[in-house]
Structures are given as structure tokens and as C-alpha cells.
Amino acid sequence: MSTTQPTLRLRRDVVQALREVRDLESDKALAEAMGVNQSSVSRVLRGLSQPGPRFIAGLCTALEQPMNMLFVVDEGRAA
């Protein structure tokens, strides 16, 4: 029997548009604004790792947006 685990999915289109508006187009600039390292930003943006609480809080702060504007809950992932 398979169960599904909800995960957060980054709304990449929204994040990209907000990065352009805030002049945070490079991963380095975004990472500095978030207070995290550049490799973490790169891994999450490429879908190689899930964002943790620090990443989520930093992204919301850097882009001045609530979490629900930047992320959506994806219910369909099998565990």
C-alpha cells in the first residue's frame, strides 16, 4: 500500500519574476539577501533538495512575500 506525503513546491515563475523586480537575479545576490549560502539556493532552485525552514523564511524575507505566494503544497508525491 502506498501513501502520499505532501511536499512544498517552489513557484519558480513567481520567484523568478520577483527576483527580477528586486534586482536579485544572480543566485549569489539572492543568497546574500536570504542569509543562506549560494549552494543551498542553487540546489533548491534546481529541484535537487527540499527547502528547509531557514530557506523558506529567508526567501519570504528577501522577496517580501508571504509563504503562500512563493510555495504551494504538492499532495501527490508517493512515499
Order of alpha helices (4+ residues) and beta strands (2+ residues): beta-alpha-alpha-alpha-alpha-alpha-beta
